[in-house]
Amino acid sequence: MRAPVLAPLLGALASLASLASLASSARAQQVPDLGPYLIAERAAEVALARSAAPRAVSDSATVLVLTRTGFVEAVRGSNGFTCLVVRSFSGDVNDPDVVKDPGFWNPRVRAPHCFNPPAARTVLPAMLTHATWVLSGTSPAAAAERTRRAYATGEFAPPAPGAMAYMLSPQQHIVDANPHWLPHLMLYFDRSFRAATWGAGDGGAPVIDASAGDPDFPVLTLLVPVRRWSDGSMATPASSH
């Protein structure tokens, strides 16, 4: 992996690695217990993360896993992609599914993502840093506001052209009401791009505006459902209910 691609990700990982030192004893009770979110076998979490994308992509990707001090690199890849299992506390506090109890702190959520090189350079570091803030005791609402400021000041880079992520894992658990939903691609843009350019709509549209609930958020996320999971199996109609 080229150094310019890896540097922002390593910086975000360094922040996560210092999670324990960031949480002072004065606010220790505010720091969540990560135990329920951990996967006991590292190899199992690596496999789950890689299931986000076709093997031709994920077999050569960098893989991150969650530990009690945050996400760490478990496998160094060679193709610029980065895969990890996103947990509920990385969700948007304005997402209707996230705000439902226990949405933001739902330990059942397992959302494998595999970010392509442009997204690994730009979208992922912001996501990891946001997780650091939340896990060190910052309230979800305060972390969301801090994220907005970071984009406004340039601390977080806008999504690079072509930024996207695979979410094709047949083992994904996104929300309790519909754990698997559908395999889909996630496309990331800054707000100069308009969802209407693609005719994006609600959950029944071919292209879904995942940012509709928070139209002022600095990153526009569009979802494109696809027909097959990463293992090649067909997504059944029941998956869309």
SVG drawing of the C-alpha trace seen along z (x, -y; Angstrom):
<svg xmlns="http://www.w3.org/2000/svg" viewBox="-41 -26 46 45">
<polyline fill="none" stroke="black" stroke-width="0.4" points="0.0,0.0 1.4,-3.4 2.4,-5.7 0.0,-8.5 -2.9,-6.1 -1.9,-4.6 -0.9,-7.7 -4.4,-9.1 -5.5,-5.6 -2.5,-5.1 -3.1,-8.4 -6.7,-7.5 -5.6,-4.1 -3.0,-5.8 -5.9,-7.9 -7.9,-4.7 -4.9,-3.0 -4.7,-5.8 -8.3,-5.4 -7.6,-4.1 -5.4,-7.1 -8.0,-9.5 -10.6,-8.3 -9.9,-10.0 -11.1,-8.5 -13.4,-11.5 -15.6,-10.4 -14.9,-6.6 -18.5,-5.8 -19.4,-7.4 -17.1,-5.1 -19.0,-2.1 -17.9,1.4 -16.7,2.8 -17.0,6.4 -20.4,7.0 -19.1,5.6 -16.0,7.8 -15.7,10.9 -13.7,13.5 -11.8,15.1 -9.7,12.6 -9.8,14.9 -13.6,14.9 -13.7,11.1 -11.2,11.0 -13.3,13.4 -16.5,11.5 -14.9,8.2 -13.7,9.7 -17.2,11.0 -18.2,7.4 -16.7,7.7 -16.0,10.3 -12.9,12.4 -11.1,10.9 -11.1,7.6 -11.1,8.6 -8.4,11.3 -5.8,8.6 -7.4,5.9 -6.1,4.5 -8.4,5.7 -9.1,3.9 -10.6,5.6 -12.1,4.1 -10.2,4.5 -10.8,3.0 -8.7,0.0 -10.4,-0.5 -9.8,0.7 -6.3,2.1 -4.8,3.4 -5.0,7.2 -3.9,7.8 -1.8,5.5 -3.2,5.6 -1.8,4.8 -4.6,3.4 -5.5,0.2 -8.9,1.5 -9.7,1.7 -12.3,4.0 -13.7,3.9 -16.9,4.8 -18.6,1.5 -20.4,1.5 -23.6,-0.4 -21.7,-3.3 -20.4,-4.4 -23.9,-5.2 -25.5,-8.5 -27.3,-9.9 -30.0,-11.3 -30.7,-8.0 -34.2,-6.9 -33.0,-3.3 -30.0,-4.4 -31.9,-6.5 -34.3,-3.8 -33.2,-2.1 -30.8,-0.3 -29.8,-1.5 -26.7,-3.5 -25.4,-1.0 -26.8,2.2 -24.1,4.9 -25.9,7.1 -25.0,4.8 -22.3,6.2 -22.0,4.3 -19.0,5.4 -17.7,2.7 -14.9,2.8 -13.7,-0.6 -12.0,-1.2 -8.7,-3.3 -10.4,-6.7 -12.8,-6.0 -10.0,-4.4 -8.0,-7.6 -10.9,-10.0 -14.1,-8.5 -12.7,-5.8 -10.3,-8.0 -13.2,-10.3 -15.3,-7.3 -12.5,-5.9 -11.8,-9.2 -15.5,-9.7 -15.6,-6.3 -12.6,-7.3 -14.4,-10.3 -17.6,-8.3 -15.7,-5.4 -13.6,-7.8 -16.8,-9.3 -18.0,-12.0 -21.8,-11.9 -23.1,-10.8 -24.6,-14.2 -21.4,-16.0 -19.3,-13.7 -21.6,-14.4 -21.2,-18.1 -17.5,-17.7 -17.5,-15.8 -19.3,-18.6 -16.7,-21.1 -13.9,-18.9 -15.2,-18.8 -15.9,-22.5 -12.3,-23.3 -10.7,-20.9 -9.5,-18.5 -11.5,-15.9 -11.1,-15.7 -14.2,-15.5 -14.8,-12.1 -12.4,-11.7 -13.8,-11.3 -14.9,-7.7 -15.1,-6.9 -17.3,-3.9 -17.6,-0.8 -18.9,2.7 -21.6,4.0 -22.2,7.4 -21.9,9.7 -24.6,12.3 -23.8,12.3 -24.5,8.6 -26.7,7.5 -27.6,3.9 -30.7,3.2 -32.8,5.7 -36.0,5.1 -34.3,6.2 -30.8,7.6 -29.7,8.5 -31.7,6.1 -30.0,6.2 -26.4,6.4 -25.5,2.9 -22.8,0.4 -22.2,-2.8 -21.2,-5.8 -19.7,-8.9 -19.8,-12.5 -19.3,-16.0 -22.3,-18.2 -21.6,-19.9 -23.0,-16.8 -26.8,-16.6 -28.7,-13.4 -31.2,-14.5 -28.4,-14.1 -28.9,-10.4 -32.7,-10.6 -32.0,-9.2 -35.0,-8.6 -36.3,-6.6 -35.8,-2.9 -37.9,-1.8 -35.8,-3.7 -33.1,-2.1 -30.6,-4.6 -31.3,-5.5 -30.4,-8.7 -29.0,-7.4 -28.4,-11.0 -32.0,-12.2 -32.5,-12.3 -29.6,-14.7 -29.4,-16.8 -26.9,-19.2 -24.3,-16.6 -21.1,-17.3 -21.0,-13.8 -23.7,-12.6 -24.1,-8.8 -26.0,-7.0 -26.9,-3.3 -27.2,-1.1 -28.8,2.3 -27.4,5.2 -28.6,8.7 -25.9,10.9 -24.1,11.3 -20.3,11.5 -20.4,15.3 -22.3,15.2 -25.7,16.3 -28.8,14.4 -30.4,11.8 -34.0,13.1 -37.0,10.8 -37.5,11.3 -34.2,9.5 -35.8,6.2 -38.7,6.3"/>
</svg>
